[in-house]
Amino acid sequence: MQVSHANRSKLTRRRLLAGGAAGAVALASDPAAAQRCPATPPDRPKGPLVWLDLDQQDLDDAYDQEVYAFNARNIAERHAANNETALAAIGKPERAAYGPTDIEKVDIYRTRRPDAPVMVFIHGGAWRGGRAANFALYAEVFVKAGANFVAVDFNNVLETKGDLFPMVDQCRRAVAWTYRNAASFGGDASAIYLCSRSSGSHLAGCVLITEWEKQGLPRDLIKGAVLGSGMYDLKPVRLSKRGNYVKFTDEMEDALSAQRHIANIHTPLVLAHGTLETPEFQRQTRDFAAALKAAGKPVQLIVGKGYNHYELGETLGNPYAILGRAALEMMKLA
């Protein structure tokens, strides 16, 4: 079902599974209006269409958050300050290696509850930035609610010379490590969940299509996932200016587009976008939800009224806002 932030009923894994079995997810009948900055861009002649009804400039803008989020710098400052506050409240995380290189580590924030569920977080940053250490402010909510929080570090795409495959591989290995080692930090391996936002949601989508059984792991290793503002088909992204720093290939576009591999998804999903996000980030979420629904997969679409890309991300650290509430309810911790 489509749910607005202002008026939605309680979300549980049972309701997600039931809804998926019934194929019950309603999508927005009309795309919500994105909010450009400035709201009225300078007049210019429209060029040849590159993707849908977008010319090259429109498409480039649609994958550039700064064009649609006037307060990005303010939110970044607030994020940094709130992260320091959260660290003071819950303490520094344990650092554990899931792979041989220096970056291949996870930050583990333990809860006091024994044998607790585990939320794995994959950060965004246009594939170019972000570190696990920047997300204690998200961890605090889960730790205090009774869940362990595991933030994944991985290389950025500039460090991999434009290749997304190593980043996806790192995220997959980090999740597998978390499953195998959950007991070592008081976690319940049978209750592993996933959350993400932005380019992290693209990587999370790739994690969700992993054929875990080929590694001797349970097919339903991840019991639920909340993905905010992601990209689930790389074709339009490849055509945008992000292609200047991601070395897209046909293989990469196909293998790392979660929407093309829905048969491999065995996890109930909550997908969310804000009404003030770019038109492409809204469409990506809606189309992925529609494809999941058509395949009979358990999915719920949440549309955040009045949120831009960065504002929606902030809600993961708020138990009473969109992403935080959805994640806690999924884990039965609300």
N, C-alpha and C positions, 0 to 999 in steps of 0.2 A: 504494500500500500504506500502511496505517497503521503508524507507527513510533513506539515509545516512545523517550525519550531514553536510557534505560539499555541498550537492545538494538536497534540498527538497523544495517543494512548500508550500505555506501558509496553515496552518492547522486551521480549524474552526470547531465548533460544527456541523454546517450544513453539512460540507464535511464529518465529521465523521459519522453522521447519514446516509447520502447518501451512503457512502462507506459500512457501515454495512448492509444496506438494500440490496445492490448489492452483498454482500459477498466478497467485494473487498479488500483483504489484501494479499500481496505477501510476502512470507517468504524467508529467505536466502536459496538458493539452496544448498549451502555447508556451514557447520558450520565454523564460523570465527576462526582463530587460536588464542588460548589462549596463554598467555606468562608467563611461569613459572619463578621462581627465586630460583636457577639459571635456565637459559634457558634449559640446559642439565642436568637433575638430575643424581645422581650417579646410576651406573648400579646396578640392583638388580633382582633376579628371580621374575617373575610375579606369584602371588598367584592365588587361585581359583577366578573366576569371581563372584562378589557380585551384581553388578548392570550394566546392559548393557555390555560394554566391559571393565569395571573397576574392579580391584581387591580391597581389603579393603584399602590398602594404597592409591591407586588412588582416591577412593571415599572419603576417609578422607581429602585428599589434595584438592579435588574439592569443599569441603564445608569449606575450611580454606583460608580466603582471603589473609593472610600473605604469602602464598606460591605463589600467583600470583600478588602481589602488593608490589614491592620492596620499594616503597616510602611511605608506609602507615604512618610511624612515621613523615615524613616531612609534609604530608598532614594534619595530626592531629595537628601539631604545627601551620600550616598556618590557619587551621580552627579556632583554639582558638583565634589567633590574630585578624582574620577578624571578629569574633563574637564580640569582644570588640569594634572594630571600628564601626560595625553596631549598637550596643547598644548606642554608643555615638551619632550616627546620628539620630536614630529614638526614643530613649528613652526606659526606661524599660516598659515591658508590664503590663497590668492589669492581675490580677490573680483571677480566678473564679472557684468555685467548681462545678463539675458535679456529685459528689458522696460524701458519708459520710467520707471516709478515707482521711488521710492527703495527700496522693499522687494523689488522684483523683481530679485534677485541670487542667485547661487549661491556657496557656499564650496567652493573646489577644493583638495583635498589631493593633491599629486602624489606618485606613486611614482617610484623611480629607474629602473625598468624602462622601456625605450622601447616605444612602440606598445602600451601596456598596456590591458587591459580597464578598463571604467569601471563603478563601482557608483554609482547615483543613489539618494539616500536622501530619503524624505519623512517628516517627523517627525509625531508625534501631539501630543495635548494637548487632547482633547475638542473640537477645532476652535477652541478659545479661546486657546491659548497655545503656547509653544515658539518657538525660533529656531534657525537653522542653527548658530550659534556654540556651541550647547550640546552638540554631538555629535562633538567631536574624539575622544572616547573610543571611538566606533564607527569613526571613520576610521582610527585607528592600526592596527587589525587588518588592514585591507585594504591600506593603504599598505605595510606591512611584508611582506605576502604577495605584492605585485607588482601591485596594482590602484590606479587612481586612484579617489578617493572624492569625490563631488559632493553636497553637502547643499543642499537647496532652501529658500530663504526665500519666504514668501508671506503675504498678509494673513490675519488670523484672522477668525472669523465675526462678532465684535463690530464689527470695523472695516468689514466689508462689510454691516453692518446686517441681519445674520441670513441673508444669501444665500450658499449654498455654491457657486453657479455660478462666481463670480469666482475662488474658491480653486482649483477644478478646472481652470479655464482657465489659471491661472498655473502650476500643476504640469505641465500638458500643454505649455505653451510652454517651460518650463524643460527638459523632457526633449528637446523638438525642438531647442532651442538646443544642448544637450549633444551631440546627434548631429551637428549641422552644424558644431560647433566643436571636436570632440574632438581633432583633430590639433593644435590650437593649444596644448594643454596636455599633449601626449604620449599622448593616448588613441586607442584603436582604435574607430572609429565602427561597425565591424561586430561589436563585442562590448560592447554597452550592456546593463546589468542594472539591476534595480530592487529595493529593499528598503524595508520600512516597518513601522510598528507602530501599533496602536490606531486613532485617527481618521485617522492617516496612511495606514493600510492601506485605509480607505474611499476616500481620495483616490487612492491607488495603483490600486485596483480601477477607478476611473473613468479613470485614465490608460491602463490596459490595454484598455479597450473603445473607445479612440480609433480612429477610422477614418483612420489615418495616410496612406493612399493619396490621400485627398482633399486633402492638403497636398503631394503629390508626394514623400512619404517612403515607405520600405519598410513594408509591412504588418507584418512581423516585426521592426520596429525594435528592440524590447526582446527580448533573447535568453533571458531567464529572470527570474523574480521570486520573492522570498521575502517573504511577507506574514504578519506576526504579529498575532494578536488583533484582527481587523478587523470591520467592519460592511459587509455586502454587499447587504442589502435594507433600505431606510430606513423601511418601514411601521411596525415596532414602535418604532423610534427616534422617529419622528414622534409616536407615541402617548405616549411617555415624557416626563419633565420636561425633556428636552433641547429639546422643542418650545417651551419658554419663551424660549429665546434663538436658536434656528434658526427662521426664518420659512418653514417647510415649505409647499410647494404640491404639487398633484397632479403637475405637470410635473417639479418637482425630485425628488419621490419616485421617479418612474418613470425619468427620464433618468439619475439619479445612483445607481441601484441596479445594481451590476455584475452581480448574479445574474440580472437580467432581460435582459441583453445578452450572453450567453455566446457567441453566434455571432461576435461581434466580437473575441473573445480568441484570439490566435495566439501565445501565449507559454506555455512550460512553467511551472507554478506549484508552489511549496511553500507550504502553508498550515499554520499552527501555532497552538495554544492551550494554555494550562496547565490542569491539573485543578483548580486552586484559583481560577480566574477566575469571573466571574459566570455564571450559567446561560445568559444570553442571548449573551454573548460566545463561550461554548463552542458554543452551538447555531448561531450565525451562521457560524462557521468550518466546522462539520460539514456544514451544509446547502449552503454554497457548494461545498465539496468534492464532495458528492454530486451536485449539479447539473452540475458540470464533468465528473465521471465519466460521468454519464448521456449527456452530449453527446459523449463520446469525446475529451475534451480531456486533455492530459498534466497530471496533478496528483498530488501526494503530500500526505497529511495526517500531521502529526507532533503527537502529544499529549505535552506536557511534564509528566511526573509530579511533583507536589508544587510546581508553580510557580503563583504568582498573576500578575496582569496585569503588574505592574511588574517582578517578578523575571524573567519571560519576556523582557521588553524588554531587560534587562541582558545577556542571552545573545548579543545581536547584537555586542557588543564582546568576545566570548570565542571564540577559534577552536576551542575544545574543547567548546563548549556548543551548545544547540539551533539558534538562528538563525545564529550565526556560522559554525558548522560547515556547516550546510546551504548558506549563501551561498557559502562558499569552495569547497565541492565542486561546486556548480553552475557556478562560474567556472573549474573545473579548477585551483584554487590550493591545495587542501588538502594 
